[in-house]
Amino acid sequence: MFTFHIGPFFEIIINWLKDNIEPFFDIIKIINEFLIISLEKILLWPPSIVIILIFTLIAYKLCTKGVTAFTFFGLLFIDSMELWPQTMKTLALVLVSTFIALVIGIPLGISAAKHDKVDKIVKPILDFMQTMPAFVYLIPAVLFFGMGKVPGAIATVIFAMPPAVRLTNLGIRQVPKEVIEAAKSFGSTSKQMLYKVQLPIALPTILAGVNQTIMLALSMVVVSAMIGAGGVGKDVLTGITQLNIALGFESGLAVVILAMILDRITQGLGVRK
């Protein structure tokens, strides 16, 4: 019977990358570590009530009164469970990971929308990124960046990026042809067409991609904690390994509350736009 294992070839590629472009990975690690730790310090520097009020104000501006009240009491509840520092560390990791995923994903989605060849190349890669078990990403991430927050962030970026690419691509492709023809008849350049016509019309769809990217980033909290990312995911993992029901439930509930708040705020931003 014919057998063929692709795993050893993948291992050769990973080892070659590690041996030959390690300085590049060191630069990525330094930048990511700086961003995550800096954001952690910003979120943890003021008293918790200040951050709670800031998020409540954002929810008030973008969402309904119900979401505003949920944001205030939800974050207050997290603080009362003594999970505030861990939750802010998780939030910092999620926001940095989401930012990187969007910085890469949105331009890639624009390129895929404008060029069919790019779209054909990108689609199977996105399928691979979305369907590959998240735990598999941890192996090369740890090899390249060691244990800690950075490999957790990198694995989160890979797992959470596809919706940003797909929905940016979809949003631009769904811009009505009549609108594009009208813009062309007024002499719009390709750049003007993108920034003044296609992106504004596609913005609700793109923001839906942002929302999904944030949700997927949060779903990686516990997985990232397995390689030393810390945050509230570490408490969830401790609850699982030690069969500590109380700790597991409270830390899991903190993740749920944070996810719901970020979800409603990003949805509110999309509706407002």
C-alpha positions as a Python dict, from the first residue, in 0.01 Angstrom:
ca = {
    (1, 'M'): (0, 0, 0),
    (2, 'F'): (131, 343, -96),
    (3, 'T'): (191, 581, 196),
    (4, 'F'): (294, 944, 199),
    (5, 'H'): (343, 1172, 502),
    (6, 'I'): (360, 1547, 441),
    (7, 'G'): (432, 1625, 807),
    (8, 'P'): (812, 1569, 786),
    (9, 'F'): (834, 1813, 492),
    (10, 'F'): (647, 2075, 693),
    (11, 'E'): (887, 2015, 982),
    (12, 'I'): (1185, 2070, 749),
    (13, 'I'): (1036, 2402, 633),
    (14, 'I'): (974, 2518, 991),
    (15, 'N'): (1328, 2424, 1099),
    (16, 'W'): (1476, 2599, 794),
    (17, 'L'): (1284, 2916, 871),
    (18, 'K'): (1393, 2903, 1235),
    (19, 'D'): (1759, 2853, 1145),
    (20, 'N'): (1781, 3107, 861),
    (21, 'I'): (1553, 3401, 943),
    (22, 'E'): (1553, 3397, 1322),
    (23, 'P'): (1640, 3773, 1343),
    (24, 'F'): (1315, 3848, 1158),
    (25, 'F'): (1115, 3652, 1416),
    (26, 'D'): (1306, 3830, 1695),
    (27, 'I'): (1194, 4167, 1555),
    (28, 'I'): (832, 4048, 1538),
    (29, 'K'): (857, 3924, 1897),
    (30, 'I'): (1000, 4256, 2025),
    (31, 'I'): (730, 4462, 1849),
    (32, 'N'): (443, 4241, 1964),
    (33, 'E'): (572, 4219, 2320),
    (34, 'F'): (607, 4596, 2334),
    (35, 'L'): (251, 4653, 2205),
    (36, 'I'): (89, 4398, 2437),
    (37, 'I'): (276, 4503, 2753),
    (38, 'S'): (225, 4874, 2679),
    (39, 'L'): (-151, 4825, 2634),
    (40, 'E'): (-166, 4615, 2951),
    (41, 'K'): (-1, 4898, 3146),
    (42, 'I'): (-243, 5154, 2999),
    (43, 'L'): (-547, 4943, 3092),
    (44, 'L'): (-419, 4858, 3440),
    (45, 'W'): (-273, 5199, 3531),
    (46, 'P'): (-596, 5384, 3625),
    (47, 'P'): (-844, 5250, 3883),
    (48, 'S'): (-1079, 4993, 3737),
    (49, 'I'): (-1378, 5227, 3768),
    (50, 'V'): (-1215, 5467, 3520),
    (51, 'I'): (-1184, 5197, 3251),
    (52, 'I'): (-1538, 5081, 3330),
    (53, 'L'): (-1672, 5435, 3278),
    (54, 'I'): (-1476, 5475, 2953),
    (55, 'F'): (-1624, 5154, 2811),
    (56, 'T'): (-1969, 5255, 2937),
    (57, 'L'): (-1937, 5591, 2760),
    (58, 'I'): (-1834, 5419, 2436),
    (59, 'A'): (-2134, 5185, 2465),
    (60, 'Y'): (-2362, 5486, 2535),
    (61, 'K'): (-2242, 5660, 2218),
    (62, 'L'): (-2269, 5355, 1991),
    (63, 'C'): (-2531, 5123, 2139),
    (64, 'T'): (-2865, 5112, 2318),
    (65, 'K'): (-2928, 5195, 2682),
    (66, 'G'): (-2956, 4823, 2758),
    (67, 'V'): (-2608, 4755, 2620),
    (68, 'T'): (-2476, 5057, 2810),
    (69, 'A'): (-2616, 4923, 3138),
    (70, 'F'): (-2485, 4573, 3062),
    (71, 'T'): (-2138, 4713, 2990),
    (72, 'F'): (-2127, 4900, 3320),
    (73, 'F'): (-2263, 4624, 3543),
    (74, 'G'): (-2084, 4348, 3350),
    (75, 'L'): (-1740, 4504, 3395),
    (76, 'L'): (-1825, 4591, 3755),
    (77, 'F'): (-1917, 4225, 3809),
    (78, 'I'): (-1582, 4112, 3664),
    (79, 'D'): (-1406, 4350, 3903),
    (80, 'S'): (-1608, 4218, 4197),
    (81, 'M'): (-1491, 3861, 4116),
    (82, 'E'): (-1129, 3988, 4148),
    (83, 'L'): (-1059, 3904, 3786),
    (84, 'W'): (-995, 4259, 3666),
    (85, 'P'): (-616, 4237, 3607),
    (86, 'Q'): (-646, 3906, 3424),
    (87, 'T'): (-935, 4037, 3211),
    (88, 'M'): (-743, 4350, 3112),
    (89, 'K'): (-442, 4137, 3015),
    (90, 'T'): (-671, 3925, 2799),
    (91, 'L'): (-825, 4239, 2648),
    (92, 'A'): (-479, 4374, 2564),
    (93, 'L'): (-384, 4049, 2390),
    (94, 'V'): (-713, 4040, 2198),
    (95, 'L'): (-692, 4404, 2087),
    (96, 'V'): (-330, 4376, 1969),
    (97, 'S'): (-402, 4049, 1788),
    (98, 'T'): (-712, 4198, 1626),
    (99, 'F'): (-522, 4510, 1522),
    (100, 'I'): (-250, 4304, 1352),
    (101, 'A'): (-509, 4076, 1188),
    (102, 'L'): (-694, 4379, 1048),
    (103, 'V'): (-378, 4557, 931),
    (104, 'I'): (-291, 4248, 727),
    (105, 'G'): (-641, 4121, 649),
    (106, 'I'): (-820, 4431, 519),
    (107, 'P'): (-556, 4527, 255),
    (108, 'L'): (-542, 4159, 153),
    (109, 'G'): (-921, 4156, 117),
    (110, 'I'): (-907, 4473, -96),
    (111, 'S'): (-643, 4315, -319),
    (112, 'A'): (-850, 3995, -352),
    (113, 'A'): (-1158, 4200, -446),
    (114, 'K'): (-969, 4388, -718),
    (115, 'H'): (-771, 4096, -862),
    (116, 'D'): (-932, 3757, -931),
    (117, 'K'): (-593, 3583, -937),
    (118, 'V'): (-520, 3702, -583),
    (119, 'D'): (-869, 3587, -480),
    (120, 'K'): (-805, 3236, -619),
    (121, 'I'): (-473, 3213, -434),
    (122, 'V'): (-604, 3354, -106),
    (123, 'K'): (-924, 3144, -76),
    (124, 'P'): (-760, 2802, -19),
    (125, 'I'): (-512, 2959, 224),
    (126, 'L'): (-801, 3109, 424),
    (127, 'D'): (-979, 2772, 418),
    (128, 'F'): (-664, 2614, 560),
    (129, 'M'): (-633, 2881, 830),
    (130, 'Q'): (-997, 2846, 938),
    (131, 'T'): (-1026, 2467, 939),
    (132, 'M'): (-686, 2370, 1082),
    (133, 'P'): (-728, 2297, 1457),
    (134, 'A'): (-610, 2599, 1657),
    (135, 'F'): (-379, 2385, 1871),
    (136, 'V'): (-166, 2307, 1564),
    (137, 'Y'): (-71, 2676, 1530),
    (138, 'L'): (88, 2663, 1873),
    (139, 'I'): (368, 2430, 1759),
    (140, 'P'): (542, 2665, 1509),
    (141, 'A'): (448, 2969, 1722),
    (142, 'V'): (635, 2827, 2022),
    (143, 'L'): (930, 2720, 1805),
    (144, 'F'): (966, 3067, 1655),
    (145, 'F'): (884, 3284, 1958),
    (146, 'G'): (919, 3065, 2268),
    (147, 'M'): (662, 3056, 2548),
    (148, 'G'): (467, 3366, 2652),
    (149, 'K'): (230, 3629, 2518),
    (150, 'V'): (380, 3669, 2170),
    (151, 'P'): (324, 3313, 2039),
    (152, 'G'): (-29, 3334, 2178),
    (153, 'A'): (-85, 3657, 1986),
    (154, 'I'): (63, 3516, 1663),
    (155, 'A'): (-151, 3201, 1682),
    (156, 'T'): (-454, 3423, 1749),
    (157, 'V'): (-376, 3642, 1447),
    (158, 'I'): (-358, 3338, 1217),
    (159, 'F'): (-683, 3194, 1353),
    (160, 'A'): (-879, 3522, 1360),
    (161, 'M'): (-769, 3687, 1033),
    (162, 'P'): (-981, 3501, 769),
    (163, 'P'): (-1315, 3680, 838),
    (164, 'A'): (-1147, 4020, 791),
    (165, 'V'): (-1014, 3911, 449),
    (166, 'R'): (-1331, 3736, 336),
    (167, 'L'): (-1578, 4006, 438),
    (168, 'T'): (-1364, 4291, 301),
    (169, 'N'): (-1346, 4103, -28),
    (170, 'L'): (-1720, 4034, -22),
    (171, 'G'): (-1815, 4391, 72),
    (172, 'I'): (-1619, 4548, -214),
    (173, 'R'): (-1744, 4293, -468),
    (174, 'Q'): (-2104, 4366, -365),
    (175, 'V'): (-2081, 4737, -446),
    (176, 'P'): (-2346, 4792, -718),
    (177, 'K'): (-2208, 4812, -1072),
    (178, 'E'): (-2427, 5115, -1141),
    (179, 'V'): (-2249, 5309, -866),
    (180, 'I'): (-1906, 5213, -1004),
    (181, 'E'): (-2008, 5311, -1358),
    (182, 'A'): (-2141, 5643, -1232),
    (183, 'A'): (-1812, 5712, -1050),
    (184, 'K'): (-1616, 5622, -1364),
    (185, 'S'): (-1829, 5856, -1573),
    (186, 'F'): (-1728, 6140, -1340),
    (187, 'G'): (-1361, 6057, -1405),
    (188, 'S'): (-1276, 5886, -1076),
    (189, 'T'): (-930, 5734, -1057),
    (190, 'S'): (-877, 5383, -920),
    (191, 'K'): (-769, 5526, -583),
    (192, 'Q'): (-1067, 5765, -567),
    (193, 'M'): (-1298, 5478, -661),
    (194, 'L'): (-1164, 5272, -371),
    (195, 'Y'): (-1158, 5535, -97),
    (196, 'K'): (-1463, 5743, -193),
    (197, 'V'): (-1699, 5483, -338),
    (198, 'Q'): (-1618, 5118, -267),
    (199, 'L'): (-1490, 5131, 92),
    (200, 'P'): (-1768, 5361, 224),
    (201, 'I'): (-2039, 5139, 71),
    (202, 'A'): (-1864, 4819, 186),
    (203, 'L'): (-1798, 4954, 537),
    (204, 'P'): (-2088, 4773, 715),
    (205, 'T'): (-1968, 4439, 574),
    (206, 'I'): (-1606, 4518, 663),
    (207, 'L'): (-1711, 4607, 1019),
    (208, 'A'): (-1892, 4272, 1040),
    (209, 'G'): (-1555, 4118, 957),
    (210, 'V'): (-1394, 4323, 1235),
    (211, 'N'): (-1659, 4193, 1474),
    (212, 'Q'): (-1596, 3831, 1376),
    (213, 'T'): (-1219, 3878, 1404),
    (214, 'I'): (-1257, 4003, 1763),
    (215, 'M'): (-1485, 3711, 1854),
    (216, 'L'): (-1243, 3456, 1710),
    (217, 'A'): (-954, 3624, 1891),
    (218, 'L'): (-1142, 3587, 2219),
    (219, 'S'): (-1211, 3221, 2145),
    (220, 'M'): (-833, 3165, 2147),
    (221, 'V'): (-797, 3289, 2506),
    (222, 'V'): (-774, 2946, 2669),
    (223, 'V'): (-563, 2800, 2385),
    (224, 'S'): (-314, 3087, 2417),
    (225, 'A'): (-300, 3037, 2793),
    (226, 'M'): (-162, 2689, 2732),
    (227, 'I'): (163, 2843, 2605),
    (228, 'G'): (198, 3107, 2874),
    (229, 'A'): (-9, 3396, 2737),
    (230, 'G'): (-168, 3446, 3080),
    (231, 'G'): (-479, 3655, 3133),
    (232, 'V'): (-817, 3517, 3229),
    (233, 'G'): (-754, 3216, 3005),
    (234, 'K'): (-493, 3101, 3256),
    (235, 'D'): (-763, 3090, 3526),
    (236, 'V'): (-993, 2893, 3294),
    (237, 'L'): (-710, 2649, 3227),
    (238, 'T'): (-632, 2620, 3600),
    (239, 'G'): (-998, 2551, 3671),
    (240, 'I'): (-996, 2273, 3411),
    (241, 'T'): (-671, 2107, 3521),
    (242, 'Q'): (-749, 2130, 3894),
    (243, 'L'): (-1123, 2054, 3857),
    (244, 'N'): (-1190, 2383, 4035),
    (245, 'I'): (-1551, 2442, 3933),
    (246, 'A'): (-1584, 2783, 4100),
    (247, 'L'): (-1269, 2929, 3940),
    (248, 'G'): (-1346, 2776, 3601),
    (249, 'F'): (-1702, 2911, 3599),
    (250, 'E'): (-1608, 3262, 3714),
    (251, 'S'): (-1320, 3301, 3471),
    (252, 'G'): (-1529, 3157, 3187),
    (253, 'L'): (-1808, 3399, 3274),
    (254, 'A'): (-1560, 3689, 3259),
    (255, 'V'): (-1465, 3585, 2904),
    (256, 'V'): (-1834, 3567, 2807),
    (257, 'I'): (-1909, 3913, 2947),
    (258, 'L'): (-1606, 4066, 2774),
    (259, 'A'): (-1702, 3896, 2445),
    (260, 'M'): (-2060, 4023, 2463),
    (261, 'I'): (-1948, 4379, 2536),
    (262, 'L'): (-1699, 4386, 2246),
    (263, 'D'): (-1954, 4221, 2017),
    (264, 'R'): (-2229, 4475, 2093),
    (265, 'I'): (-1993, 4773, 2065),
    (266, 'T'): (-1856, 4666, 1726),
    (267, 'Q'): (-2209, 4588, 1605),
    (268, 'G'): (-2318, 4931, 1723),
    (269, 'L'): (-2030, 5088, 1532),
    (270, 'G'): (-2144, 4910, 1216),
    (271, 'V'): (-2505, 5023, 1255),
    (272, 'R'): (-2398, 5380, 1329),
    (273, 'K'): (-2175, 5392, 1020),
}
